Amino acid sequence: MNIGFWMCAVLVPCFGVMALVFGIGKEKTAILISGFNSLPKEERVHYDRERMAKDMQNQYLVWMTVMLFGAAGAWLFTGYSAVAAYAVWLVMFFKEVHLDNEKAFRKYRL
């Protein structure tokens, strides 16, 4: 086994647990989303928290799948599969990073 396998394999259960947390907790887990927890309580009621939790759950499932394919590729073929998986994951991760809360949560506004 190479280091690329382990670098991807360690994130698969982490992302899986987070997807499970957002799936089980539903709208209560929206408070775990970065930026949303810093909004005032009066402002939080104006957002669809159930949809936010569902989107986060799906995002973690996609990330888990990418790392699973990276681990499998590193195990079966070459360690560069892990590098490709991390590159894909980084693009997807930074696509979701917003410095402005209004921009980040605009689509969830009720």
N, CA, C and O atoms as a GROMACS GRO file, in nm:
protein
  440
    1MET      N    1   0.084  -0.118   0.000
    1MET     CA    2   0.000   0.000   0.000
    1MET      C    3   0.089   0.124   0.000
    1MET      O    4   0.194   0.128   0.064
    2ASN      N    5   0.046   0.222  -0.070
    2ASN     CA    6   0.126   0.343  -0.078
    2ASN      C    7   0.060   0.455   0.003
    2ASN      O    8  -0.053   0.443   0.048
    3ILE      N    9   0.133   0.562   0.019
    3ILE     CA   10   0.087   0.674   0.100
    3ILE      C   11  -0.037   0.740   0.037
    3ILE      O   12  -0.122   0.791   0.109
    4GLY      N   13  -0.046   0.739  -0.097
    4GLY     CA   14  -0.162   0.797  -0.164
    4GLY      C   15  -0.291   0.728  -0.126
    4GLY      O   16  -0.395   0.792  -0.110
    5PHE      N   17  -0.284   0.596  -0.112
    5PHE     CA   18  -0.401   0.520  -0.069
    5PHE      C   19  -0.448   0.566   0.067
    5PHE      O   20  -0.567   0.594   0.087
    6TRP      N   21  -0.355   0.576   0.161
    6TRP     CA   22  -0.392   0.613   0.298
    6TRP      C   23  -0.437   0.758   0.308
    6TRP      O   24  -0.524   0.791   0.389
    7MET      N   25  -0.380   0.845   0.226
    7MET     CA   26  -0.420   0.986   0.229
    7MET      C   27  -0.566   1.002   0.186
    7MET      O   28  -0.637   1.089   0.237
    8CYS      N   29  -0.611   0.920   0.095
    8CYS     CA   30  -0.751   0.925   0.052
    8CYS      C   31  -0.840   0.841   0.145
    8CYS      O   32  -0.950   0.882   0.181
    9ALA      N   33  -0.790   0.725   0.183
    9ALA     CA   34  -0.872   0.633   0.262
    9ALA      C   35  -0.909   0.690   0.398
    9ALA      O   36  -1.015   0.659   0.452
   10VAL      N   37  -0.823   0.773   0.455
   10VAL     CA   38  -0.853   0.827   0.587
   10VAL      C   39  -0.968   0.928   0.581
   10VAL      O   40  -1.039   0.947   0.680
   11LEU      N   41  -0.988   0.993   0.467
   11LEU     CA   42  -1.095   1.091   0.454
   11LEU      C   43  -1.230   1.030   0.421
   11LEU      O   44  -1.333   1.093   0.443
   12VAL      N   45  -1.231   0.909   0.367
   12VAL     CA   46  -1.358   0.845   0.331
   12VAL      C   47  -1.449   0.830   0.452
   12VAL      O   48  -1.564   0.874   0.444
   13PRO      N   49  -1.406   0.770   0.562
   13PRO     CA   50  -1.496   0.760   0.678
   13PRO      C   51  -1.527   0.897   0.741
   13PRO      O   52  -1.637   0.917   0.793
   14CYS      N   53  -1.433   0.988   0.736
   14CYS     CA   54  -1.460   1.123   0.792
   14CYS      C   55  -1.574   1.191   0.717
   14CYS      O   56  -1.666   1.243   0.778
   15PHE      N   57  -1.566   1.190   0.585
   15PHE     CA   58  -1.672   1.250   0.505
   15PHE      C   59  -1.802   1.171   0.518
   15PHE      O   60  -1.910   1.230   0.517
   16GLY      N   61  -1.791   1.040   0.532
   16GLY     CA   62  -1.911   0.957   0.550
   16GLY      C   63  -1.983   0.988   0.680
   16GLY      O   64  -2.106   0.995   0.684
   17VAL      N   65  -1.906   1.006   0.787
   17VAL     CA   66  -1.966   1.040   0.917
   17VAL      C   67  -2.033   1.176   0.911
   17VAL      O   68  -2.143   1.194   0.964
   18MET      N   69  -1.969   1.272   0.847
   18MET     CA   70  -2.029   1.405   0.836
   18MET      C   71  -2.158   1.400   0.753
   18MET      O   72  -2.255   1.468   0.786
   19ALA      N   73  -2.159   1.322   0.646
   19ALA     CA   74  -2.281   1.306   0.566
   19ALA      C   75  -2.391   1.243   0.650
   19ALA      O   76  -2.508   1.282   0.640
   20LEU      N   77  -2.354   1.148   0.732
   20LEU     CA   78  -2.451   1.083   0.821
   20LEU      C   79  -2.505   1.181   0.924
   20LEU      O   80  -2.625   1.181   0.954
   21VAL      N   81  -2.418   1.264   0.980
   21VAL     CA   82  -2.461   1.365   1.078
   21VAL      C   83  -2.562   1.460   1.015
   21VAL      O   84  -2.666   1.487   1.075
   22PHE      N   85  -2.532   1.511   0.897
   22PHE     CA   86  -2.625   1.603   0.831
   22PHE      C   87  -2.753   1.532   0.786
   22PHE      O   88  -2.859   1.593   0.780
   23GLY      N   89  -2.743   1.404   0.754
   23GLY     CA   90  -2.861   1.329   0.713
   23GLY      C   91  -2.954   1.298   0.828
   23GLY      O   92  -3.076   1.306   0.813
   24ILE      N   93  -2.898   1.264   0.941
   24ILE     CA   94  -2.980   1.230   1.058
   24ILE      C   95  -3.031   1.355   1.128
   24ILE      O   96  -3.147   1.361   1.169
   25GLY      N   97  -2.945   1.456   1.140
   25GLY     CA   98  -2.981   1.576   1.216
   25GLY      C   99  -3.073   1.671   1.144
   25GLY      O  100  -3.135   1.756   1.207
   26LYS      N  101  -3.083   1.657   1.013
   26LYS     CA  102  -3.169   1.744   0.930
   26LYS      C  103  -3.144   1.892   0.959
   26LYS      O  104  -3.029   1.935   0.962
   27GLU      N  105  -3.249   1.969   0.980
   27GLU     CA  106  -3.237   2.115   0.992
   27GLU      C  107  -3.162   2.160   1.117
   27GLU      O  108  -3.110   2.271   1.121
   28LYS      N  109  -3.156   2.074   1.219
   28LYS     CA  110  -3.082   2.110   1.341
   28LYS      C  111  -2.932   2.122   1.316
   28LYS      O  112  -2.862   2.193   1.388
   29THR      N  113  -2.883   2.052   1.214
   29THR     CA  114  -2.739   2.053   1.187
   29THR      C  115  -2.695   2.170   1.101
   29THR      O  116  -2.575   2.186   1.075
   30ALA      N  117  -2.788   2.253   1.056
   30ALA     CA  118  -2.750   2.369   0.975
   30ALA      C  119  -2.659   2.462   1.054
   30ALA      O  120  -2.581   2.537   0.995
   31ILE      N  121  -2.668   2.458   1.186
   31ILE     CA  122  -2.583   2.543   1.271
   31ILE      C  123  -2.436   2.504   1.257
   31ILE      O  124  -2.348   2.584   1.290
   32LEU      N  125  -2.409   2.384   1.209
   32LEU     CA  126  -2.270   2.338   1.190
   32LEU      C  127  -2.205   2.396   1.065
   32LEU      O  128  -2.084   2.385   1.047
   33ILE      N  129  -2.284   2.458   0.979
   33ILE     CA  130  -2.231   2.513   0.854
   33ILE      C  131  -2.157   2.643   0.884
   33ILE      O  132  -2.210   2.733   0.948
   34SER      N  133  -2.036   2.649   0.836
   34SER     CA  134  -1.952   2.766   0.860
   34SER      C  135  -2.016   2.891   0.802
   34SER      O  136  -2.061   2.892   0.687
   35GLY      N  137  -2.020   2.994   0.881
   35GLY     CA  138  -2.080   3.121   0.840
   35GLY      C  139  -2.224   3.133   0.883
   35GLY      O  140  -2.268   3.241   0.923
   36PHE      N  141  -2.299   3.024   0.876
   36PHE     CA  142  -2.439   3.028   0.918
   36PHE      C  143  -2.450   3.040   1.070
   36PHE      O  144  -2.541   3.104   1.122
   37ASN      N  145  -2.356   2.979   1.139
   37ASN     CA  146  -2.358   2.986   1.285
   37ASN      C  147  -2.325   3.124   1.338
   37ASN      O  148  -2.352   3.154   1.454
   38SER      N  149  -2.267   3.208   1.254
   38SER     CA  150  -2.233   3.344   1.299
   38SER      C  151  -2.345   3.444   1.272
   38SER      O  152  -2.337   3.559   1.316
   39LEU      N  153  -2.448   3.402   1.201
   39LEU     CA  154  -2.562   3.490   1.178
   39LEU      C  155  -2.644   3.505   1.307
   39LEU      O  156  -2.650   3.411   1.386
   40PRO      N  157  -2.704   3.620   1.329
   40PRO     CA  158  -2.791   3.636   1.446
   40PRO      C  159  -2.910   3.540   1.438
   40PRO      O  160  -2.954   3.503   1.329
   41LYS      N  161  -2.962   3.499   1.554
   41LYS     CA  162  -3.074   3.405   1.557
   41LYS      C  163  -3.195   3.458   1.482
   41LYS      O  164  -3.268   3.381   1.420
   42GLU      N  165  -3.217   3.588   1.488
   42GLU     CA  166  -3.332   3.646   1.418
   42GLU      C  167  -3.318   3.632   1.268
   42GLU      O  168  -3.418   3.622   1.196
   43GLU      N  169  -3.195   3.632   1.220
   43GLU     CA  170  -3.169   3.623   1.077
   43GLU      C  171  -3.176   3.477   1.028
   43GLU      O  172  -3.213   3.453   0.913
   44ARG      N  173  -3.142   3.382   1.112
   44ARG     CA  174  -3.138   3.241   1.072
   44ARG      C  175  -3.275   3.186   1.034
   44ARG      O  176  -3.284   3.094   0.953
   45VAL      N  177  -3.381   3.242   1.092
   45VAL     CA  178  -3.515   3.190   1.062
   45VAL      C  179  -3.558   3.219   0.919
   45VAL      O  180  -3.657   3.162   0.872
   46HIS      N  181  -3.488   3.306   0.850
   46HIS     CA  182  -3.524   3.343   0.714
   46HIS      C  183  -3.458   3.253   0.609
   46HIS      O  184  -3.463   3.283   0.490
   47TYR      N  185  -3.398   3.142   0.653
   47TYR     CA  186  -3.329   3.052   0.561
   47TYR      C  187  -3.388   2.911   0.571
   47TYR      O  188  -3.435   2.870   0.677
   48ASP      N  189  -3.383   2.839   0.461
   48ASP     CA  190  -3.432   2.701   0.455
   48ASP      C  191  -3.323   2.609   0.508
   48ASP      O  192  -3.238   2.561   0.433
   49ARG      N  193  -3.327   2.585   0.638
   49ARG     CA  194  -3.221   2.507   0.703
   49ARG      C  195  -3.224   2.360   0.663
   49ARG      O  196  -3.119   2.295   0.659
   50GLU      N  197  -3.342   2.307   0.634
   50GLU     CA  198  -3.351   2.167   0.593
   50GLU      C  199  -3.281   2.146   0.457
   50GLU      O  200  -3.211   2.047   0.438
   51ARG      N  201  -3.301   2.238   0.366
   51ARG     CA  202  -3.235   2.231   0.234
   51ARG      C  203  -3.084   2.250   0.248
   51ARG      O  204  -3.006   2.187   0.176
   52MET      N  205  -3.044   2.336   0.339
   52MET     CA  206  -2.900   2.358   0.362
   52MET      C  207  -2.836   2.229   0.412
   52MET      O  208  -2.729   2.191   0.365
   53ALA      N  209  -2.901   2.161   0.506
   53ALA     CA  210  -2.847   2.036   0.560
   53ALA      C  211  -2.843   1.928   0.453
   53ALA      O  212  -2.747   1.851   0.446
   54LYS      N  213  -2.946   1.922   0.369
   54LYS     CA  214  -2.949   1.822   0.262
   54LYS      C  215  -2.837   1.848   0.161
   54LYS      O  216  -2.772   1.754   0.115
   55ASP      N  217  -2.814   1.975   0.127
   55ASP     CA  218  -2.706   2.008   0.035
   55ASP      C  219  -2.569   1.974   0.095
   55ASP      O  220  -2.481   1.926   0.023
   56MET      N  221  -2.551   1.999   0.223
   56MET     CA  222  -2.424   1.964   0.288
   56MET      C  223  -2.405   1.813   0.291
   56MET      O  224  -2.294   1.763   0.269
   57GLN      N  225  -2.512   1.740   0.318
   57GLN     CA  226  -2.505   1.595   0.317
   57GLN      C  227  -2.461   1.545   0.179
   57GLN      O  228  -2.372   1.460   0.168
   58ASN      N  229  -2.524   1.597   0.075
   58ASN     CA  230  -2.487   1.557  -0.062
   58ASN      C  231  -2.344   1.595  -0.096
   58ASN      O  232  -2.274   1.520  -0.163
   59GLN      N  233  -2.302   1.712  -0.050
   59GLN     CA  234  -2.165   1.757  -0.075
   59GLN      C  235  -2.065   1.661  -0.010
   59GLN      O  236  -1.966   1.624  -0.073
   60TYR      N  237  -2.089   1.623   0.113
   60TYR     CA  238  -1.999   1.528   0.180
   60TYR      C  239  -2.001   1.391   0.112
   60TYR      O  240  -1.898   1.325   0.105
   61LEU      N  241  -2.116   1.349   0.063
   61LEU     CA  242  -2.122   1.221  -0.008
   61LEU      C  243  -2.042   1.225  -0.138
   61LEU      O  244  -1.975   1.127  -0.172
   62VAL      N  245  -2.047   1.336  -0.209
   62VAL     CA  246  -1.967   1.351  -0.331
   62VAL      C  247  -1.818   1.351  -0.298
   62VAL      O  248  -1.739   1.286  -0.364
   63TRP      N  249  -1.782   1.425  -0.193
   63TRP     CA  250  -1.641   1.428  -0.152
   63TRP      C  251  -1.594   1.289  -0.112
   63TRP      O  252  -1.482   1.249  -0.146
   64MET      N  253  -1.678   1.216  -0.040
   64MET     CA  254  -1.643   1.080   0.001
   64MET      C  255  -1.621   0.992  -0.121
   64MET      O  256  -1.528   0.912  -0.123
   65THR      N  257  -1.707   1.005  -0.221
   65THR     CA  258  -1.695   0.925  -0.343
   65THR      C  259  -1.566   0.957  -0.418
   65THR      O  260  -1.499   0.867  -0.468
   66VAL      N  261  -1.532   1.084  -0.426
   66VAL     CA  262  -1.408   1.124  -0.493
   66VAL      C  263  -1.288   1.061  -0.423
   66VAL      O  264  -1.199   1.007  -0.488
   67MET      N  265  -1.286   1.068  -0.291
   67MET     CA  266  -1.173   1.011  -0.216
   67MET      C  267  -1.173   0.858  -0.222
   67MET      O  268  -1.067   0.796  -0.220
   68LEU      N  269  -1.291   0.798  -0.231
   68LEU     CA  270  -1.299   0.653  -0.245
   68LEU      C  271  -1.239   0.609  -0.378
   68LEU      O  272  -1.165   0.511  -0.385
   69PHE      N  273  -1.272   0.681  -0.485
   69PHE     CA  274  -1.212   0.651  -0.615
   69PHE      C  275  -1.062   0.678  -0.614
   69PHE      O  276  -0.985   0.604  -0.676
   70GLY      N  277  -1.019   0.782  -0.544
   70GLY     CA  278  -0.876   0.810  -0.533
   70GLY      C  279  -0.802   0.700  -0.460
   70GLY      O  280  -0.693   0.659  -0.500
   71ALA      N  281  -0.862   0.651  -0.351
   71ALA     CA  282  -0.800   0.541  -0.274
   71ALA      C  283  -0.797   0.414  -0.357
   71ALA      O  284  -0.695   0.343  -0.358
   72ALA      N  285  -0.906   0.383  -0.425
   72ALA     CA  286  -0.910   0.262  -0.507
   72ALA      C  287  -0.809   0.271  -0.621
   72ALA      O  288  -0.741   0.173  -0.652
   73GLY      N  289  -0.800   0.388  -0.684
   73GLY     CA  290  -0.704   0.406  -0.792
   73GLY      C  291  -0.560   0.395  -0.744
   73GLY      O  292  -0.475   0.339  -0.812
   74ALA      N  293  -0.535   0.450  -0.625
   74ALA     CA  294  -0.399   0.442  -0.569
   74ALA      C  295  -0.364   0.299  -0.531
   74ALA      O  296  -0.248   0.258  -0.543
   75TRP      N  297  -0.461   0.224  -0.486
   75TRP     CA  298  -0.436   0.086  -0.446
   75TRP      C  299  -0.419  -0.005  -0.568
   75TRP      O  300  -0.331  -0.091  -0.570
   76LEU      N  301  -0.504   0.016  -0.669
   76LEU     CA  302  -0.502  -0.073  -0.785
   76LEU      C  303  -0.401  -0.032  -0.892
   76LEU      O  304  -0.343  -0.118  -0.958
   77PHE      N  305  -0.382   0.098  -0.909
   77PHE     CA  306  -0.301   0.144  -1.022
   77PHE      C  307  -0.175   0.218  -0.977
   77PHE      O  308  -0.066   0.161  -0.974
   78THR      N  309  -0.192   0.344  -0.943
   78THR     CA  310  -0.076   0.426  -0.909
   78THR      C  311  -0.114   0.529  -0.802
   78THR      O  312  -0.231   0.567  -0.789
   79GLY      N  313  -0.016   0.574  -0.728
   79GLY     CA  314  -0.038   0.674  -0.625
   79GLY      C  315  -0.082   0.808  -0.680
   79GLY      O  316  -0.135   0.892  -0.607
   80TYR      N  317  -0.060   0.829  -0.808
   80TYR     CA  318  -0.102   0.955  -0.870
   80TYR      C  319  -0.254   0.968  -0.877
   80TYR      O  320  -0.307   1.077  -0.896
   81SER      N  321  -0.324   0.856  -0.861
   81SER     CA  322  -0.470   0.863  -0.853
   81SER      C  323  -0.513   0.943  -0.731
   81SER      O  324  -0.613   1.014  -0.735
   82ALA      N  325  -0.437   0.931  -0.624
   82ALA     CA  326  -0.466   1.008  -0.503
   82ALA      C  327  -0.443   1.157  -0.527
   82ALA      O  328  -0.518   1.241  -0.478
   83VAL      N  329  -0.339   1.188  -0.601
   83VAL     CA  330  -0.312   1.328  -0.634
   83VAL      C  331  -0.426   1.385  -0.717
   83VAL      O  332  -0.470   1.498  -0.694
   84ALA      N  333  -0.475   1.308  -0.812
   84ALA     CA  334  -0.587   1.352  -0.895
   84ALA      C  335  -0.713   1.370  -0.810
   84ALA      O  336  -0.788   1.465  -0.829
   85ALA      N  337  -0.735   1.278  -0.716
   85ALA     CA  338  -0.853   1.288  -0.629
   85ALA      C  339  -0.845   1.414  -0.544
   85ALA      O  340  -0.946   1.483  -0.527
   86TYR      N  341  -0.729   1.444  -0.490
   86TYR     CA  342  -0.712   1.566  -0.410
   86TYR      C  343  -0.730   1.691  -0.495
   86TYR      O  344  -0.785   1.791  -0.449
   87ALA      N  345  -0.683   1.686  -0.618
   87ALA     CA  346  -0.699   1.802  -0.707
   87ALA      C  347  -0.848   1.826  -0.734
   87ALA      O  348  -0.894   1.940  -0.730
   88VAL      N  349  -0.921   1.720  -0.763
   88VAL     CA  350  -1.065   1.733  -0.787
   88VAL      C  351  -1.135   1.783  -0.661
   88VAL      O  352  -1.220   1.872  -0.668
   89TRP      N  353  -1.098   1.727  -0.546
   89TRP     CA  354  -1.160   1.768  -0.420
   89TRP      C  355  -1.130   1.915  -0.389
   89TRP      O  356  -1.220   1.987  -0.344
   90LEU      N  357  -1.009   1.959  -0.412
   90LEU     CA  358  -0.975   2.099  -0.385
   90LEU      C  359  -1.055   2.194  -0.473
   90LEU      O  360  -1.100   2.298  -0.426
   91VAL      N  361  -1.074   2.160  -0.599
   91VAL     CA  362  -1.155   2.244  -0.688
   91VAL      C  363  -1.298   2.250  -0.635
   91VAL      O  364  -1.356   2.358  -0.627
   92MET      N  365  -1.354   2.135  -0.598
   92MET     CA  366  -1.491   2.133  -0.547
   92MET      C  367  -1.502   2.207  -0.414
   92MET      O  368  -1.601   2.276  -0.389
   93PHE      N  369  -1.401   2.195  -0.329
   93PHE     CA  370  -1.403   2.260  -0.199
   93PHE      C  371  -1.398   2.412  -0.214
   93PHE      O  372  -1.480   2.482  -0.155
   94PHE      N  373  -1.304   2.463  -0.292
   94PHE     CA  374  -1.290   2.608  -0.306
   94PHE      C  375  -1.404   2.670  -0.388
   94PHE      O  376  -1.426   2.791  -0.380
   95LYS      N  377  -1.474   2.589  -0.465
   95LYS     CA  378  -1.591   2.639  -0.535
   95LYS      C  379  -1.702   2.674  -0.436
   95LYS      O  380  -1.785   2.762  -0.462
   96GLU      N  381  -1.703   2.606  -0.322
   96GLU     CA  382  -1.807   2.628  -0.221
   96GLU      C  383  -1.767   2.731  -0.115
   96GLU      O  384  -1.850   2.766  -0.031
   97VAL      N  385  -1.645   2.778  -0.116
   97VAL     CA  386  -1.599   2.875  -0.016
   97VAL      C  387  -1.642   3.016  -0.058
   97VAL      O  388  -1.613   3.060  -0.169
   98HIS      N  389  -1.710   3.084   0.032
   98HIS     CA  390  -1.754   3.221   0.008
   98HIS      C  391  -1.711   3.307   0.126
   98HIS      O  392  -1.724   3.265   0.241
   99LEU      N  393  -1.662   3.424   0.098
   99LEU     CA  394  -1.622   3.515   0.205
   99LEU      C  395  -1.739   3.600   0.254
   99LEU      O  396  -1.732   3.661   0.360
  100ASP      N  397  -1.845   3.605   0.177
  100ASP     CA  398  -1.961   3.685   0.210
  100ASP      C  399  -2.078   3.592   0.243
  100ASP      O  400  -2.117   3.509   0.161
  101ASN      N  401  -2.134   3.606   0.364
  101ASN     CA  402  -2.245   3.520   0.405
  101ASN      C  403  -2.366   3.537   0.315
  101ASN      O  404  -2.436   3.440   0.285
  102GLU      N  405  -2.392   3.659   0.271
  102GLU     CA  406  -2.507   3.682   0.184
  102GLU      C  407  -2.493   3.604   0.054
  102GLU      O  408  -2.590   3.544   0.007
  103LYS      N  409  -2.375   3.603  -0.003
  103LYS     CA  410  -2.352   3.529  -0.126
  103LYS      C  411  -2.359   3.378  -0.101
  103LYS      O  412  -2.409   3.303  -0.185
  104ALA      N  413  -2.309   3.334   0.013
  104ALA     CA  414  -2.305   3.192   0.044
  104ALA      C  415  -2.444   3.134   0.065
  104ALA      O  416  -2.470   3.020   0.025
  105PHE      N  417  -2.534   3.209   0.127
  105PHE     CA  418  -2.664   3.155   0.165
  105PHE      C  419  -2.780   3.214   0.086
  105PHE      O  420  -2.895   3.192   0.121
  106ARG      N  421  -2.752   3.288  -0.018
  106ARG     CA  422  -2.855   3.352  -0.098
  106ARG      C  423  -2.959   3.254  -0.152
  106ARG      O  424  -3.078   3.284  -0.151
  107LYS      N  425  -2.915   3.137  -0.197
  107LYS     CA  426  -3.008   3.042  -0.258
  107LYS      C  427  -3.099   2.973  -0.155
  107LYS      O  428  -3.195   2.907  -0.192
  108TYR      N  429  -3.069   2.989  -0.026
  108TYR     CA  430  -3.149   2.928   0.077
  108TYR      C  431  -3.247   3.025   0.143
  108TYR      O  432  -3.322   2.988   0.233
  109ARG      N  433  -3.246   3.148   0.098
  109ARG     CA  434  -3.334   3.251   0.157
  109ARG      C  435  -3.479   3.216   0.130
  109ARG      O  436  -3.515   3.180   0.017
  110LEU      N  437  -3.562   3.226   0.231
  110LEU     CA  438  -3.706   3.199   0.216
  110LEU      C  439  -3.779   3.321   0.165
  110LEU      O  440  -3.901   3.317   0.147
   0.00000   0.00000   0.00000
